[in-house]
């Protein structure tokens, strides 16, 4: 009986959880303009929902501004609507065919609010890691019923826990880094 399939699936699932929380963290702004804050916002254009990065060029001309230039002028209004619905806390300014998002200075209250959001994202990711751990443990128990030796089962249990601890550690480290970045004035 081989446990490598169990571990490869578990590691793949745990890495997805970690990657997801990293992308969520990148969407939280720290007072500096970053295109990742808006590029995955869904815009209703051409009769379907598309990502903003697929309908416009997104740039940061300076550290406090995100500039969006739609490839089709008729998509300006739907883009503005999507930006407002995304509740970024930023009001878009439309000048002709350009949309500018001036990034406001973060207040202490808003910083704490963003930290709480980051903690929520991290907890969701930890839940995903624990679900992957449970699936792997269930698969190991099933394999034991099918003839996996007791020593291999115990070693597998320890490896599952070690991988779980590593994944949770990565999430916690990323959360600490994001929180310190958000609290930095």
CNS distance restraints for C-alpha pairs under 8 A (distance, minus, plus):
assign (resid   1 and name CA) (resid 143 and name CA) 7.09 0.50 0.50
assign (resid   1 and name CA) (resid 146 and name CA) 7.98 0.50 0.50
assign (resid   1 and name CA) (resid 147 and name CA) 6.94 0.50 0.50
assign (resid   1 and name CA) (resid 148 and name CA) 5.56 0.50 0.50
assign (resid   3 and name CA) (resid   7 and name CA) 6.45 0.50 0.50
assign (resid   3 and name CA) (resid 140 and name CA) 7.43 0.50 0.50
assign (resid   3 and name CA) (resid 156 and name CA) 7.55 0.50 0.50
assign (resid   4 and name CA) (resid   8 and name CA) 6.03 0.50 0.50
assign (resid   5 and name CA) (resid   9 and name CA) 6.18 0.50 0.50
assign (resid   6 and name CA) (resid  10 and name CA) 6.18 0.50 0.50
assign (resid   6 and name CA) (resid 136 and name CA) 5.94 0.50 0.50
assign (resid   6 and name CA) (resid 139 and name CA) 6.72 0.50 0.50
assign (resid   6 and name CA) (resid 140 and name CA) 7.47 0.50 0.50
assign (resid   7 and name CA) (resid  11 and name CA) 5.96 0.50 0.50
assign (resid   7 and name CA) (resid 136 and name CA) 7.08 0.50 0.50
assign (resid   7 and name CA) (resid 160 and name CA) 7.59 0.50 0.50
assign (resid   8 and name CA) (resid  12 and name CA) 6.05 0.50 0.50
assign (resid   9 and name CA) (resid  13 and name CA) 6.16 0.50 0.50
assign (resid  10 and name CA) (resid  14 and name CA) 6.10 0.50 0.50
assign (resid  10 and name CA) (resid 132 and name CA) 5.55 0.50 0.50
assign (resid  10 and name CA) (resid 133 and name CA) 6.81 0.50 0.50
assign (resid  10 and name CA) (resid 135 and name CA) 7.59 0.50 0.50
assign (resid  10 and name CA) (resid 136 and name CA) 6.05 0.50 0.50
assign (resid  11 and name CA) (resid  15 and name CA) 6.01 0.50 0.50
assign (resid  11 and name CA) (resid 163 and name CA) 7.58 0.50 0.50
assign (resid  12 and name CA) (resid  16 and name CA) 6.29 0.50 0.50
assign (resid  13 and name CA) (resid  17 and name CA) 6.48 0.50 0.50
assign (resid  13 and name CA) (resid 128 and name CA) 7.96 0.50 0.50
assign (resid  13 and name CA) (resid 129 and name CA) 7.36 0.50 0.50
assign (resid  13 and name CA) (resid 132 and name CA) 6.12 0.50 0.50
assign (resid  14 and name CA) (resid  18 and name CA) 6.37 0.50 0.50
assign (resid  14 and name CA) (resid 128 and name CA) 7.12 0.50 0.50
assign (resid  14 and name CA) (resid 129 and name CA) 5.13 0.50 0.50
assign (resid  14 and name CA) (resid 132 and name CA) 6.34 0.50 0.50
assign (resid  14 and name CA) (resid 164 and name CA) 7.85 0.50 0.50
assign (resid  14 and name CA) (resid 167 and name CA) 6.64 0.50 0.50
assign (resid  15 and name CA) (resid  19 and name CA) 6.01 0.50 0.50
assign (resid  15 and name CA) (resid 167 and name CA) 7.63 0.50 0.50
assign (resid  16 and name CA) (resid  20 and name CA) 5.99 0.50 0.50
assign (resid  17 and name CA) (resid  21 and name CA) 6.35 0.50 0.50
assign (resid  17 and name CA) (resid 125 and name CA) 5.17 0.50 0.50
assign (resid  17 and name CA) (resid 126 and name CA) 7.57 0.50 0.50
assign (resid  17 and name CA) (resid 128 and name CA) 5.87 0.50 0.50
assign (resid  17 and name CA) (resid 129 and name CA) 6.37 0.50 0.50
assign (resid  18 and name CA) (resid  22 and name CA) 6.28 0.50 0.50
assign (resid  18 and name CA) (resid 125 and name CA) 6.54 0.50 0.50
assign (resid  18 and name CA) (resid 167 and name CA) 7.16 0.50 0.50
assign (resid  18 and name CA) (resid 170 and name CA) 7.49 0.50 0.50
assign (resid  18 and name CA) (resid 171 and name CA) 6.31 0.50 0.50
assign (resid  19 and name CA) (resid  23 and name CA) 6.31 0.50 0.50
assign (resid  20 and name CA) (resid  24 and name CA) 6.23 0.50 0.50
assign (resid  20 and name CA) (resid 125 and name CA) 7.37 0.50 0.50
assign (resid  21 and name CA) (resid  25 and name CA) 6.05 0.50 0.50
assign (resid  21 and name CA) (resid 121 and name CA) 6.06 0.50 0.50
assign (resid  21 and name CA) (resid 122 and name CA) 6.19 0.50 0.50
assign (resid  21 and name CA) (resid 125 and name CA) 6.01 0.50 0.50
assign (resid  21 and name CA) (resid 171 and name CA) 7.48 0.50 0.50
assign (resid  22 and name CA) (resid  26 and name CA) 6.28 0.50 0.50
assign (resid  22 and name CA) (resid 174 and name CA) 7.45 0.50 0.50
assign (resid  23 and name CA) (resid  27 and name CA) 6.57 0.50 0.50
assign (resid  24 and name CA) (resid  28 and name CA) 6.98 0.50 0.50
assign (resid  24 and name CA) (resid 118 and name CA) 7.94 0.50 0.50
assign (resid  24 and name CA) (resid 121 and name CA) 6.85 0.50 0.50
assign (resid  25 and name CA) (resid 118 and name CA) 6.46 0.50 0.50
assign (resid  25 and name CA) (resid 121 and name CA) 7.68 0.50 0.50
assign (resid  25 and name CA) (resid 178 and name CA) 7.00 0.50 0.50
assign (resid  26 and name CA) (resid  36 and name CA) 6.22 0.50 0.50
assign (resid  26 and name CA) (resid  37 and name CA) 6.72 0.50 0.50
assign (resid  27 and name CA) (resid  36 and name CA) 5.67 0.50 0.50
assign (resid  27 and name CA) (resid  37 and name CA) 4.21 0.50 0.50
assign (resid  27 and name CA) (resid  38 and name CA) 7.27 0.50 0.50
assign (resid  28 and name CA) (resid  37 and name CA) 6.46 0.50 0.50
assign (resid  28 and name CA) (resid 114 and name CA) 6.93 0.50 0.50
assign (resid  28 and name CA) (resid 118 and name CA) 7.73 0.50 0.50
assign (resid  29 and name CA) (resid  33 and name CA) 7.27 0.50 0.50
assign (resid  29 and name CA) (resid  34 and name CA) 7.25 0.50 0.50
assign (resid  29 and name CA) (resid  37 and name CA) 6.49 0.50 0.50
assign (resid  29 and name CA) (resid 182 and name CA) 7.84 0.50 0.50
assign (resid  30 and name CA) (resid 106 and name CA) 7.42 0.50 0.50
assign (resid  30 and name CA) (resid 111 and name CA) 7.95 0.50 0.50
assign (resid  30 and name CA) (resid 181 and name CA) 6.72 0.50 0.50
assign (resid  30 and name CA) (resid 182 and name CA) 5.16 0.50 0.50
assign (resid  31 and name CA) (resid  64 and name CA) 7.19 0.50 0.50
assign (resid  31 and name CA) (resid 103 and name CA) 6.23 0.50 0.50
assign (resid  31 and name CA) (resid 104 and name CA) 6.60 0.50 0.50
assign (resid  31 and name CA) (resid 105 and name CA) 5.69 0.50 0.50
assign (resid  31 and name CA) (resid 106 and name CA) 5.86 0.50 0.50
assign (resid  32 and name CA) (resid  63 and name CA) 5.52 0.50 0.50
assign (resid  32 and name CA) (resid  64 and name CA) 5.56 0.50 0.50
assign (resid  32 and name CA) (resid 103 and name CA) 6.92 0.50 0.50
assign (resid  33 and name CA) (resid  37 and name CA) 7.97 0.50 0.50
assign (resid  33 and name CA) (resid  60 and name CA) 6.33 0.50 0.50
assign (resid  33 and name CA) (resid  62 and name CA) 7.51 0.50 0.50
assign (resid  33 and name CA) (resid  63 and name CA) 5.28 0.50 0.50
assign (resid  33 and name CA) (resid  64 and name CA) 5.05 0.50 0.50
assign (resid  33 and name CA) (resid  65 and name CA) 5.54 0.50 0.50
assign (resid  33 and name CA) (resid  66 and name CA) 5.80 0.50 0.50
assign (resid  33 and name CA) (resid 103 and name CA) 6.34 0.50 0.50
assign (resid  34 and name CA) (resid  60 and name CA) 6.80 0.50 0.50
assign (resid  34 and name CA) (resid  66 and name CA) 7.01 0.50 0.50
assign (resid  35 and name CA) (resid  39 and name CA) 6.09 0.50 0.50
assign (resid  35 and name CA) (resid  58 and name CA) 6.28 0.50 0.50
assign (resid  35 and name CA) (resid  59 and name CA) 6.39 0.50 0.50
assign (resid  35 and name CA) (resid  60 and name CA) 6.82 0.50 0.50
assign (resid  35 and name CA) (resid  66 and name CA) 6.72 0.50 0.50
assign (resid  36 and name CA) (resid  40 and name CA) 7.20 0.50 0.50
assign (resid  38 and name CA) (resid  52 and name CA) 7.12 0.50 0.50
assign (resid  38 and name CA) (resid  83 and name CA) 7.82 0.50 0.50
assign (resid  39 and name CA) (resid  51 and name CA) 6.68 0.50 0.50
assign (resid  39 and name CA) (resid  52 and name CA) 5.18 0.50 0.50
assign (resid  39 and name CA) (resid  53 and name CA) 4.81 0.50 0.50
assign (resid  39 and name CA) (resid  58 and name CA) 7.31 0.50 0.50
assign (resid  40 and name CA) (resid  51 and name CA) 5.27 0.50 0.50
assign (resid  40 and name CA) (resid  52 and name CA) 5.99 0.50 0.50
assign (resid  40 and name CA) (resid  53 and name CA) 6.70 0.50 0.50
assign (resid  41 and name CA) (resid  51 and name CA) 5.59 0.50 0.50
assign (resid  41 and name CA) (resid  52 and name CA) 5.54 0.50 0.50
assign (resid  41 and name CA) (resid  82 and name CA) 7.04 0.50 0.50
assign (resid  41 and name CA) (resid  83 and name CA) 7.33 0.50 0.50
assign (resid  41 and name CA) (resid  86 and name CA) 7.03 0.50 0.50
assign (resid  42 and name CA) (resid  49 and name CA) 5.99 0.50 0.50
assign (resid  42 and name CA) (resid  50 and name CA) 5.43 0.50 0.50
assign (resid  42 and name CA) (resid  51 and name CA) 4.61 0.50 0.50
assign (resid  42 and name CA) (resid  52 and name CA) 6.04 0.50 0.50
assign (resid  42 and name CA) (resid  82 and name CA) 6.68 0.50 0.50
assign (resid  43 and name CA) (resid  49 and name CA) 5.48 0.50 0.50
assign (resid  43 and name CA) (resid  50 and name CA) 5.27 0.50 0.50
assign (resid  43 and name CA) (resid  51 and name CA) 5.98 0.50 0.50
assign (resid  43 and name CA) (resid  52 and name CA) 6.02 0.50 0.50
assign (resid  43 and name CA) (resid  78 and name CA) 6.36 0.50 0.50
assign (resid  43 and name CA) (resid  79 and name CA) 5.86 0.50 0.50
assign (resid  43 and name CA) (resid  82 and name CA) 5.50 0.50 0.50
assign (resid  44 and name CA) (resid  48 and name CA) 5.59 0.50 0.50
assign (resid  44 and name CA) (resid  49 and name CA) 4.49 0.50 0.50
assign (resid  44 and name CA) (resid  50 and name CA) 6.34 0.50 0.50
assign (resid  44 and name CA) (resid  78 and name CA) 6.26 0.50 0.50
assign (resid  44 and name CA) (resid  79 and name CA) 7.85 0.50 0.50
assign (resid  44 and name CA) (resid  82 and name CA) 7.67 0.50 0.50
assign (resid  45 and name CA) (resid  49 and name CA) 6.30 0.50 0.50
assign (resid  45 and name CA) (resid  50 and name CA) 6.88 0.50 0.50
assign (resid  45 and name CA) (resid  75 and name CA) 6.61 0.50 0.50
assign (resid  45 and name CA) (resid  78 and name CA) 6.65 0.50 0.50
assign (resid  50 and name CA) (resid  54 and name CA) 6.57 0.50 0.50
assign (resid  50 and name CA) (resid  55 and name CA) 7.33 0.50 0.50
assign (resid  51 and name CA) (resid  55 and name CA) 7.05 0.50 0.50
assign (resid  52 and name CA) (resid  56 and name CA) 6.14 0.50 0.50
assign (resid  52 and name CA) (resid  79 and name CA) 7.42 0.50 0.50
assign (resid  53 and name CA) (resid  57 and name CA) 6.55 0.50 0.50
assign (resid  53 and name CA) (resid  58 and name CA) 6.79 0.50 0.50
assign (resid  55 and name CA) (resid  70 and name CA) 5.98 0.50 0.50
assign (resid  55 and name CA) (resid  71 and name CA) 6.12 0.50 0.50
assign (resid  55 and name CA) (resid  72 and name CA) 7.61 0.50 0.50
assign (resid  55 and name CA) (resid  75 and name CA) 7.88 0.50 0.50
assign (resid  56 and name CA) (resid  68 and name CA) 6.27 0.50 0.50
assign (resid  56 and name CA) (resid  69 and name CA) 5.32 0.50 0.50
assign (resid  56 and name CA) (resid  70 and name CA) 3.93 0.50 0.50
assign (resid  56 and name CA) (resid  71 and name CA) 5.23 0.50 0.50
assign (resid  56 and name CA) (resid  72 and name CA) 7.92 0.50 0.50
assign (resid  57 and name CA) (resid  68 and name CA) 5.71 0.50 0.50
assign (resid  57 and name CA) (resid  69 and name CA) 5.10 0.50 0.50
assign (resid  57 and name CA) (resid  70 and name CA) 6.23 0.50 0.50
assign (resid  57 and name CA) (resid  71 and name CA) 7.14 0.50 0.50
assign (resid  58 and name CA) (resid  66 and name CA) 7.08 0.50 0.50
assign (resid  58 and name CA) (resid  67 and name CA) 5.77 0.50 0.50
assign (resid  58 and name CA) (resid  68 and name CA) 4.62 0.50 0.50
assign (resid  58 and name CA) (resid  69 and name CA) 6.50 0.50 0.50
assign (resid  59 and name CA) (resid  66 and name CA) 5.88 0.50 0.50
assign (resid  59 and name CA) (resid  67 and name CA) 5.17 0.50 0.50
assign (resid  59 and name CA) (resid  68 and name CA) 6.50 0.50 0.50
assign (resid  60 and name CA) (resid  64 and name CA) 7.82 0.50 0.50
assign (resid  60 and name CA) (resid  65 and name CA) 5.77 0.50 0.50
assign (resid  60 and name CA) (resid  66 and name CA) 4.63 0.50 0.50
assign (resid  60 and name CA) (resid  67 and name CA) 5.83 0.50 0.50
assign (resid  61 and name CA) (resid  65 and name CA) 6.43 0.50 0.50
assign (resid  61 and name CA) (resid  66 and name CA) 6.89 0.50 0.50
assign (resid  61 and name CA) (resid  67 and name CA) 6.88 0.50 0.50
assign (resid  62 and name CA) (resid  66 and name CA) 7.75 0.50 0.50
assign (resid  64 and name CA) (resid 102 and name CA) 6.00 0.50 0.50
assign (resid  64 and name CA) (resid 103 and name CA) 5.07 0.50 0.50
assign (resid  64 and name CA) (resid 104 and name CA) 7.48 0.50 0.50
assign (resid  65 and name CA) (resid 100 and name CA) 6.69 0.50 0.50
assign (resid  65 and name CA) (resid 101 and name CA) 5.58 0.50 0.50
assign (resid  65 and name CA) (resid 102 and name CA) 4.60 0.50 0.50
assign (resid  65 and name CA) (resid 103 and name CA) 5.68 0.50 0.50
assign (resid  66 and name CA) (resid 100 and name CA) 5.80 0.50 0.50
assign (resid  66 and name CA) (resid 101 and name CA) 5.02 0.50 0.50
assign (resid  66 and name CA) (resid 102 and name CA) 6.58 0.50 0.50
assign (resid  66 and name CA) (resid 103 and name CA) 7.52 0.50 0.50
assign (resid  67 and name CA) (resid  98 and name CA) 6.98 0.50 0.50
assign (resid  67 and name CA) (resid  99 and name CA) 5.84 0.50 0.50
assign (resid  67 and name CA) (resid 100 and name CA) 4.60 0.50 0.50
assign (resid  67 and name CA) (resid 101 and name CA) 6.34 0.50 0.50
assign (resid  68 and name CA) (resid  98 and name CA) 5.98 0.50 0.50
assign (resid  68 and name CA) (resid  99 and name CA) 5.00 0.50 0.50
assign (resid  68 and name CA) (resid 100 and name CA) 6.24 0.50 0.50
assign (resid  69 and name CA) (resid  97 and name CA) 6.56 0.50 0.50
assign (resid  69 and name CA) (resid  98 and name CA) 4.98 0.50 0.50
assign (resid  69 and name CA) (resid  99 and name CA) 6.35 0.50 0.50
assign (resid  70 and name CA) (resid  75 and name CA) 6.54 0.50 0.50
assign (resid  70 and name CA) (resid  76 and name CA) 6.54 0.50 0.50
assign (resid  70 and name CA) (resid  97 and name CA) 7.06 0.50 0.50
assign (resid  70 and name CA) (resid  98 and name CA) 7.23 0.50 0.50
assign (resid  72 and name CA) (resid  76 and name CA) 7.78 0.50 0.50
assign (resid  73 and name CA) (resid  97 and name CA) 6.01 0.50 0.50
assign (resid  75 and name CA) (resid  79 and name CA) 6.11 0.50 0.50
assign (resid  76 and name CA) (resid  80 and name CA) 6.17 0.50 0.50
assign (resid  76 and name CA) (resid  97 and name CA) 6.99 0.50 0.50
assign (resid  76 and name CA) (resid  99 and name CA) 7.68 0.50 0.50
assign (resid  77 and name CA) (resid  81 and name CA) 6.20 0.50 0.50
assign (resid  78 and name CA) (resid  82 and name CA) 6.14 0.50 0.50
assign (resid  79 and name CA) (resid  83 and name CA) 6.16 0.50 0.50
assign (resid  80 and name CA) (resid  84 and name CA) 6.26 0.50 0.50
assign (resid  80 and name CA) (resid  92 and name CA) 6.63 0.50 0.50
assign (resid  80 and name CA) (resid  99 and name CA) 7.83 0.50 0.50
assign (resid  81 and name CA) (resid  85 and name CA) 6.17 0.50 0.50
assign (resid  82 and name CA) (resid  86 and name CA) 6.07 0.50 0.50
assign (resid  83 and name CA) (resid  87 and name CA) 7.15 0.50 0.50
assign (resid  83 and name CA) (resid  88 and name CA) 7.32 0.50 0.50
assign (resid  83 and name CA) (resid  92 and name CA) 7.20 0.50 0.50
assign (resid  84 and name CA) (resid  88 and name CA) 7.34 0.50 0.50
assign (resid  84 and name CA) (resid  90 and name CA) 7.82 0.50 0.50
assign (resid  84 and name CA) (resid  91 and name CA) 6.94 0.50 0.50
assign (resid  84 and name CA) (resid  92 and name CA) 7.56 0.50 0.50
assign (resid  90 and name CA) (resid 101 and name CA) 6.45 0.50 0.50
assign (resid  90 and name CA) (resid 102 and name CA) 6.99 0.50 0.50
assign (resid  90 and name CA) (resid 103 and name CA) 6.60 0.50 0.50
assign (resid  90 and name CA) (resid 104 and name CA) 7.31 0.50 0.50
assign (resid  91 and name CA) (resid 101 and name CA) 6.53 0.50 0.50
assign (resid  91 and name CA) (resid 102 and name CA) 7.63 0.50 0.50
assign (resid  92 and name CA) (resid  99 and name CA) 6.34 0.50 0.50
assign (resid  92 and name CA) (resid 100 and name CA) 5.74 0.50 0.50
assign (resid  92 and name CA) (resid 101 and name CA) 4.89 0.50 0.50
assign (resid  92 and name CA) (resid 102 and name CA) 7.46 0.50 0.50
assign (resid  93 and name CA) (resid  99 and name CA) 5.60 0.50 0.50
assign (resid  93 and name CA) (resid 100 and name CA) 5.10 0.50 0.50
assign (resid  93 and name CA) (resid 101 and name CA) 6.31 0.50 0.50
assign (resid  93 and name CA) (resid 102 and name CA) 7.99 0.50 0.50
assign (resid  94 and name CA) (resid  98 and name CA) 5.88 0.50 0.50
assign (resid  94 and name CA) (resid  99 and name CA) 4.51 0.50 0.50
assign (resid  94 and name CA) (resid 100 and name CA) 6.38 0.50 0.50
assign (resid  95 and name CA) (resid  99 and name CA) 6.30 0.50 0.50
assign (resid  95 and name CA) (resid 100 and name CA) 7.79 0.50 0.50
assign (resid 106 and name CA) (resid 110 and name CA) 6.00 0.50 0.50
assign (resid 106 and name CA) (resid 111 and name CA) 6.21 0.50 0.50
assign (resid 107 and name CA) (resid 111 and name CA) 6.18 0.50 0.50
assign (resid 108 and name CA) (resid 112 and name CA) 6.34 0.50 0.50
assign (resid 108 and name CA) (resid 183 and name CA) 7.91 0.50 0.50
assign (resid 109 and name CA) (resid 113 and name CA) 6.25 0.50 0.50
assign (resid 110 and name CA) (resid 114 and name CA) 6.14 0.50 0.50
assign (resid 111 and name CA) (resid 115 and name CA) 6.20 0.50 0.50
assign (resid 111 and name CA) (resid 182 and name CA) 5.91 0.50 0.50
assign (resid 111 and name CA) (resid 183 and name CA) 6.10 0.50 0.50
assign (resid 112 and name CA) (resid 116 and name CA) 6.24 0.50 0.50
assign (resid 112 and name CA) (resid 183 and name CA) 7.62 0.50 0.50
assign (resid 113 and name CA) (resid 117 and name CA) 6.36 0.50 0.50
assign (resid 114 and name CA) (resid 118 and name CA) 6.18 0.50 0.50
assign (resid 114 and name CA) (resid 182 and name CA) 7.31 0.50 0.50
assign (resid 115 and name CA) (resid 119 and name CA) 6.20 0.50 0.50
assign (resid 115 and name CA) (resid 178 and name CA) 7.89 0.50 0.50
assign (resid 115 and name CA) (resid 179 and name CA) 5.67 0.50 0.50
assign (resid 115 and name CA) (resid 182 and name CA) 6.83 0.50 0.50
assign (resid 116 and name CA) (resid 120 and name CA) 6.25 0.50 0.50
assign (resid 117 and name CA) (resid 121 and name CA) 6.29 0.50 0.50
assign (resid 118 and name CA) (resid 122 and name CA) 6.16 0.50 0.50
assign (resid 118 and name CA) (resid 175 and name CA) 6.76 0.50 0.50
assign (resid 118 and name CA) (resid 178 and name CA) 7.51 0.50 0.50
assign (resid 118 and name CA) (resid 179 and name CA) 7.46 0.50 0.50
assign (resid 119 and name CA) (resid 123 and name CA) 6.12 0.50 0.50
assign (resid 119 and name CA) (resid 175 and name CA) 6.90 0.50 0.50
assign (resid 120 and name CA) (resid 124 and name CA) 6.24 0.50 0.50
assign (resid 121 and name CA) (resid 125 and name CA) 6.29 0.50 0.50
assign (resid 122 and name CA) (resid 126 and name CA) 6.18 0.50 0.50
assign (resid 122 and name CA) (resid 171 and name CA) 6.34 0.50 0.50
assign (resid 122 and name CA) (resid 172 and name CA) 7.30 0.50 0.50
assign (resid 122 and name CA) (resid 175 and name CA) 6.60 0.50 0.50
assign (resid 123 and name CA) (resid 127 and name CA) 6.17 0.50 0.50
assign (resid 124 and name CA) (resid 128 and name CA) 6.39 0.50 0.50
assign (resid 125 and name CA) (resid 129 and name CA) 6.35 0.50 0.50
assign (resid 125 and name CA) (resid 171 and name CA) 7.48 0.50 0.50
assign (resid 126 and name CA) (resid 130 and name CA) 6.18 0.50 0.50
assign (resid 126 and name CA) (resid 168 and name CA) 6.11 0.50 0.50
assign (resid 126 and name CA) (resid 171 and name CA) 7.32 0.50 0.50
assign (resid 127 and name CA) (resid 131 and name CA) 6.15 0.50 0.50
assign (resid 128 and name CA) (resid 132 and name CA) 6.31 0.50 0.50
assign (resid 129 and name CA) (resid 133 and name CA) 6.24 0.50 0.50
assign (resid 129 and name CA) (resid 164 and name CA) 6.64 0.50 0.50
assign (resid 129 and name CA) (resid 167 and name CA) 7.09 0.50 0.50
assign (resid 129 and name CA) (resid 168 and name CA) 7.22 0.50 0.50
assign (resid 130 and name CA) (resid 134 and name CA) 6.18 0.50 0.50
assign (resid 130 and name CA) (resid 164 and name CA) 7.16 0.50 0.50
assign (resid 131 and name CA) (resid 135 and name CA) 6.26 0.50 0.50
assign (resid 132 and name CA) (resid 136 and name CA) 6.22 0.50 0.50
assign (resid 133 and name CA) (resid 137 and name CA) 6.15 0.50 0.50
assign (resid 133 and name CA) (resid 160 and name CA) 6.51 0.50 0.50
assign (resid 133 and name CA) (resid 161 and name CA) 7.49 0.50 0.50
assign (resid 133 and name CA) (resid 164 and name CA) 6.48 0.50 0.50
assign (resid 134 and name CA) (resid 138 and name CA) 6.08 0.50 0.50
assign (resid 135 and name CA) (resid 139 and name CA) 6.14 0.50 0.50
assign (resid 136 and name CA) (resid 140 and name CA) 6.16 0.50 0.50
assign (resid 136 and name CA) (resid 160 and name CA) 7.14 0.50 0.50
assign (resid 137 and name CA) (resid 141 and name CA) 6.21 0.50 0.50
assign (resid 137 and name CA) (resid 157 and name CA) 6.89 0.50 0.50
assign (resid 137 and name CA) (resid 160 and name CA) 7.39 0.50 0.50
assign (resid 138 and name CA) (resid 142 and name CA) 6.18 0.50 0.50
assign (resid 139 and name CA) (resid 143 and name CA) 6.09 0.50 0.50
assign (resid 140 and name CA) (resid 144 and name CA) 6.10 0.50 0.50
assign (resid 140 and name CA) (resid 153 and name CA) 6.56 0.50 0.50
assign (resid 140 and name CA) (resid 156 and name CA) 7.27 0.50 0.50
assign (resid 140 and name CA) (resid 157 and name CA) 7.75 0.50 0.50
assign (resid 141 and name CA) (resid 145 and name CA) 6.37 0.50 0.50
assign (resid 141 and name CA) (resid 153 and name CA) 7.69 0.50 0.50
assign (resid 142 and name CA) (resid 146 and name CA) 6.41 0.50 0.50
assign (resid 143 and name CA) (resid 147 and name CA) 6.39 0.50 0.50
assign (resid 143 and name CA) (resid 148 and name CA) 5.48 0.50 0.50
assign (resid 144 and name CA) (resid 148 and name CA) 4.23 0.50 0.50
assign (resid 144 and name CA) (resid 149 and name CA) 6.66 0.50 0.50
assign (resid 144 and name CA) (resid 150 and name CA) 7.27 0.50 0.50
assign (resid 144 and name CA) (resid 153 and name CA) 6.60 0.50 0.50
assign (resid 148 and name CA) (resid 152 and name CA) 6.64 0.50 0.50
assign (resid 148 and name CA) (resid 153 and name CA) 6.55 0.50 0.50
assign (resid 149 and name CA) (resid 153 and name CA) 6.29 0.50 0.50
assign (resid 150 and name CA) (resid 154 and name CA) 6.19 0.50 0.50
assign (resid 151 and name CA) (resid 155 and name CA) 6.14 0.50 0.50
assign (resid 152 and name CA) (resid 156 and name CA) 5.91 0.50 0.50
assign (resid 153 and name CA) (resid 157 and name CA) 6.17 0.50 0.50
assign (resid 154 and name CA) (resid 158 and name CA) 6.38 0.50 0.50
assign (resid 155 and name CA) (resid 159 and name CA) 6.21 0.50 0.50
assign (resid 156 and name CA) (resid 160 and name CA) 6.07 0.50 0.50
assign (resid 157 and name CA) (resid 161 and name CA) 6.30 0.50 0.50
assign (resid 158 and name CA) (resid 162 and name CA) 6.09 0.50 0.50
assign (resid 159 and name CA) (resid 163 and name CA) 6.09 0.50 0.50
assign (resid 160 and name CA) (resid 164 and name CA) 6.10 0.50 0.50
assign (resid 161 and name CA) (resid 165 and name CA) 6.09 0.50 0.50
assign (resid 162 and name CA) (resid 166 and name CA) 6.21 0.50 0.50
assign (resid 163 and name CA) (resid 167 and name CA) 6.18 0.50 0.50
assign (resid 164 and name CA) (resid 168 and name CA) 6.16 0.50 0.50
assign (resid 165 and name CA) (resid 169 and name CA) 5.96 0.50 0.50
assign (resid 166 and name CA) (resid 170 and name CA) 6.27 0.50 0.50
assign (resid 167 and name CA) (resid 171 and name CA) 6.39 0.50 0.50
assign (resid 168 and name CA) (resid 172 and name CA) 6.12 0.50 0.50
assign (resid 169 and name CA) (resid 173 and name CA) 6.06 0.50 0.50
assign (resid 170 and name CA) (resid 174 and name CA) 6.17 0.50 0.50
assign (resid 171 and name CA) (resid 175 and name CA) 6.13 0.50 0.50
assign (resid 172 and name CA) (resid 176 and name CA) 6.16 0.50 0.50
assign (resid 173 and name CA) (resid 177 and name CA) 6.23 0.50 0.50
assign (resid 174 and name CA) (resid 178 and name CA) 6.12 0.50 0.50
assign (resid 175 and name CA) (resid 179 and name CA) 6.01 0.50 0.50
assign (resid 176 and name CA) (resid 180 and name CA) 6.14 0.50 0.50
assign (resid 177 and name CA) (resid 181 and name CA) 6.14 0.50 0.50
assign (resid 178 and name CA) (resid 182 and name CA) 6.07 0.50 0.50
assign (resid 179 and name CA) (resid 183 and name CA) 6.08 0.50 0.50
assign (resid 180 and name CA) (resid 184 and name CA) 6.03 0.50 0.50
